[in-house]
Amino acid sequence: MTASPEVLRSSARLTGRMLRSYARMVGRRTTCRWTDAHGRMLDDDALLTAFGCTDGDGPTVVVYWIRDAMAVVTLPYARPVFRRILSQFRLLPDDTVGGRASAAYFRDLGGRYRLLALPGTRERLRQLAQVIREPISCAFAVDGGGPYGHVGTGLIGLAAAINARILPIAVVAKPSIVAAPSSRVRIPLPLSRLVGVVGESVRVQRHSDRRQVAEQVRTSLNALGAAARILARAAPR
């Protein structure tokens, strides 16, 4: 039997509140450091610049692997500057149980979001068309809903349509546990070490080869994740 929309919304709200409580508990008991792709440490001012919050240089599309999503969720509590950063972004989660919970959590932080139907549906195309008509910076797990570890050309089309740069990031927590083997989503544990790495931004032109750019973003995300895991193991407690 399929649950009613109201039951799904109530479940998402409850899960979102639980997510916020857990993120608060973990985030306030973790160390959090960020570097750029070259290993340079980033202070709060540098993070604001990296995420496009200070230069007025048009929209930014921040992307990360779904496996990093729970680490991303803890950022507003682990490093307060991310509350300011997130206030300038719209979250674009897929319409899944996890996506609805993330949206409820993000809303409780004062953020904006737009749930997207799963890839391959007409409803998703309609929703993305509305996003394009309201071009602001956005953030999402680029492989949310699967296939995992894959970057589709839809991301490239979205960035081109709103004249945005794509900013790949990786966020890793050590120690953490795997919550979903298929997606490799990891849940940070209390007293973890949180490390984020910001990649080089990718500019998309309307005439760009979208598959080639998608592969560039995928390669960048994998490299950033590897660098973040190494830094997390080496980071002091």
VMD Tcl script that draws the C-alpha trace (Angstrom):
set ca {
  {0.00 0.00 0.00}
  {1.34 3.43 -0.97}
  {1.49 6.03 1.81}
  {-0.60 9.16 1.36}
  {1.14 12.47 0.50}
  {0.32 13.79 3.98}
  {1.95 10.78 5.64}
  {5.03 11.25 3.45}
  {5.22 14.94 4.34}
  {4.84 14.21 8.05}
  {7.52 11.52 7.85}
  {9.85 13.93 6.05}
  {9.30 16.63 8.67}
  {10.00 14.19 11.49}
  {13.09 12.83 9.76}
  {14.24 16.39 9.07}
  {13.98 17.27 12.76}
  {15.92 14.14 13.70}
  {18.50 15.03 11.07}
  {18.86 18.52 12.50}
  {19.28 17.21 16.05}
  {21.94 14.77 14.95}
  {23.74 17.35 12.79}
  {23.77 19.78 15.72}
  {25.16 17.17 18.10}
  {27.89 16.02 15.70}
  {28.70 19.40 14.18}
  {29.34 21.07 17.51}
  {31.72 18.27 18.50}
  {33.82 18.08 15.39}
  {36.82 19.87 13.94}
  {36.26 21.37 10.51}
  {38.95 22.46 8.07}
  {38.78 23.36 4.39}
  {41.37 23.56 1.66}
  {41.36 24.38 -2.02}
  {42.35 21.92 -4.73}
  {46.01 22.82 -4.18}
  {45.98 22.07 -0.46}
  {45.88 25.70 0.72}
  {43.93 26.23 3.93}
  {40.80 28.37 3.57}
  {39.61 30.72 6.31}
  {36.03 32.00 6.47}
  {36.65 34.92 4.11}
  {38.30 32.61 1.59}
  {35.33 30.22 1.81}
  {32.87 33.03 1.11}
  {34.90 33.96 -1.96}
  {35.28 30.34 -3.12}
  {31.51 29.76 -2.96}
  {30.80 32.96 -4.89}
  {29.22 34.86 -2.01}
  {31.25 38.04 -2.40}
  {32.10 38.69 -6.04}
  {28.67 39.08 -7.66}
  {29.94 36.95 -10.53}
  {26.65 35.28 -11.33}
  {25.14 32.01 -10.06}
  {27.16 29.05 -8.80}
  {26.07 25.42 -8.98}
  {27.73 23.52 -6.12}
  {27.83 19.75 -6.62}
  {29.02 16.83 -4.51}
  {28.60 13.06 -4.41}
  {25.59 11.73 -2.49}
  {27.99 9.79 -0.25}
  {29.12 13.16 1.18}
  {25.58 14.41 1.83}
  {25.49 13.71 5.58}
  {28.85 15.43 6.07}
  {27.50 18.42 4.11}
  {24.47 18.50 6.44}
  {26.69 19.03 9.51}
  {28.49 22.07 8.05}
  {26.20 24.82 9.43}
  {26.93 23.56 12.95}
  {30.56 22.59 12.44}
  {31.53 25.95 10.91}
  {29.02 28.82 11.33}
  {30.13 30.63 8.15}
  {28.21 27.96 6.22}
  {24.93 29.37 7.51}
  {25.75 32.53 5.58}
  {26.88 30.54 2.55}
  {23.80 28.32 2.50}
  {21.49 31.33 2.83}
  {22.56 32.33 -0.69}
  {21.86 28.94 -2.24}
  {18.79 26.93 -3.16}
  {18.96 23.22 -2.42}
  {17.73 20.97 -5.25}
  {17.14 17.53 -3.67}
  {15.53 14.64 -5.51}
  {12.00 13.72 -4.42}
  {13.04 10.74 -2.30}
  {12.64 10.06 1.42}
  {16.17 11.32 2.03}
  {15.66 14.28 -0.27}
  {12.46 15.34 1.49}
  {14.18 15.04 4.88}
  {17.09 17.16 3.64}
  {14.64 19.76 2.34}
  {12.84 19.92 5.70}
  {16.18 20.30 7.48}
  {17.31 23.00 5.08}
  {14.03 24.87 5.48}
  {14.40 24.82 9.27}
  {17.78 26.54 8.82}
  {16.10 29.29 6.83}
  {17.27 27.99 3.47}
  {15.41 27.69 0.17}
  {14.83 24.47 -1.72}
  {13.02 22.94 -4.69}
  {12.20 19.23 -4.73}
  {12.86 17.62 -8.10}
  {11.12 14.57 -9.50}
  {13.44 11.68 -10.28}
  {15.49 11.85 -13.51}
  {13.82 10.78 -16.73}
  {10.36 12.20 -15.96}
  {8.45 15.03 -17.63}
  {7.75 16.54 -14.23}
  {11.47 16.95 -13.58}
  {11.91 18.75 -16.90}
  {9.07 21.11 -16.00}
  {10.61 21.79 -12.58}
  {14.05 22.42 -14.06}
  {12.50 24.84 -16.53}
  {11.20 26.83 -13.57}
  {14.63 26.77 -11.93}
  {16.07 28.17 -15.16}
  {13.52 30.98 -15.12}
  {14.70 31.91 -11.60}
  {18.52 31.73 -11.99}
  {20.09 31.72 -8.53}
  {22.93 29.70 -7.03}
  {21.98 26.14 -6.14}
  {23.50 23.04 -4.58}
  {22.75 19.34 -4.86}
  {24.18 15.83 -4.81}
  {24.89 15.31 -8.48}
  {24.23 11.55 -8.29}
  {21.30 11.70 -5.85}
  {18.73 9.07 -6.81}
  {21.36 7.21 -8.87}
  {23.17 6.07 -10.85}
  {25.77 6.65 -8.15}
  {29.16 8.03 -9.08}
  {27.79 9.32 -12.38}
  {27.50 12.91 -13.61}
  {24.73 13.41 -16.14}
  {24.66 16.02 -18.88}
  {21.56 17.58 -17.30}
  {23.84 19.35 -14.82}
  {25.82 20.84 -17.69}
  {22.66 21.99 -19.44}
  {21.38 23.62 -16.25}
  {24.66 25.51 -15.70}
  {24.69 26.69 -19.31}
  {21.04 27.79 -19.16}
  {21.50 29.98 -16.06}
  {25.03 31.07 -17.04}
  {26.51 29.55 -13.88}
  {29.87 28.10 -13.00}
  {29.97 24.56 -11.61}
  {31.84 24.22 -8.31}
  {32.66 20.63 -7.29}
  {33.34 19.98 -3.60}
  {34.05 16.98 -1.38}
  {33.34 16.74 2.35}
  {34.62 13.78 4.35}
  {34.24 12.89 8.03}
  {36.49 10.52 9.96}
  {35.31 8.40 11.67}
  {32.00 7.69 9.98}
  {29.81 4.70 9.21}
  {28.19 3.58 5.96}
  {24.42 3.99 6.16}
  {23.47 2.87 2.64}
  {25.81 0.40 0.89}
  {24.47 1.12 -2.60}
  {25.07 4.89 -2.45}
  {27.89 4.69 0.13}
  {26.30 7.51 2.15}
  {28.38 7.87 5.30}
  {27.16 9.23 8.64}
  {29.73 11.27 10.62}
  {30.23 10.13 14.20}
  {30.64 12.42 17.23}
  {34.14 13.83 17.71}
  {34.88 13.26 14.03}
  {37.30 15.23 11.89}
  {35.52 17.01 9.06}
  {37.52 18.01 5.98}
  {36.23 19.79 2.91}
  {38.00 20.46 -0.36}
  {36.84 23.03 -2.93}
  {37.69 22.25 -6.53}
  {38.41 24.49 -9.47}
  {35.22 25.97 -10.90}
  {34.09 24.79 -14.33}
  {32.69 27.29 -16.81}
  {30.17 26.01 -19.32}
  {29.52 27.58 -22.68}
  {26.37 26.90 -24.65}
  {28.43 25.23 -27.38}
  {30.45 23.07 -24.93}
  {30.56 19.29 -25.37}
  {28.30 18.37 -22.45}
  {29.55 14.80 -22.10}
  {33.12 16.01 -21.99}
  {32.32 18.60 -19.32}
  {30.35 16.02 -17.31}
  {33.38 13.74 -17.36}
  {35.56 16.65 -16.24}
  {33.27 17.23 -13.25}
  {33.22 13.51 -12.39}
  {37.02 13.33 -12.48}
  {37.26 16.42 -10.30}
  {34.81 15.06 -7.72}
  {36.72 11.79 -7.45}
  {40.06 13.58 -7.07}
  {38.66 15.94 -4.44}
  {37.20 13.02 -2.51}
  {40.52 11.21 -2.50}
  {42.32 14.34 -1.28}
  {39.72 14.94 1.45}
  {40.04 11.35 2.73}
  {43.80 11.68 2.99}
  {43.52 15.00 4.84}
  {40.85 13.63 7.17}
  {43.08 10.73 8.20}
  {45.97 13.12 8.87}
  {43.96 15.88 10.58}
  {44.52 16.32 14.34}
  {41.60 15.52 16.61}
}
mol new
graphics top color blue
foreach p $ca { graphics top sphere $p radius 0.5 }
foreach p [lrange $ca 0 end-1] q [lrange $ca 1 end] { graphics top cylinder $p $q radius 0.2 }
display resetview
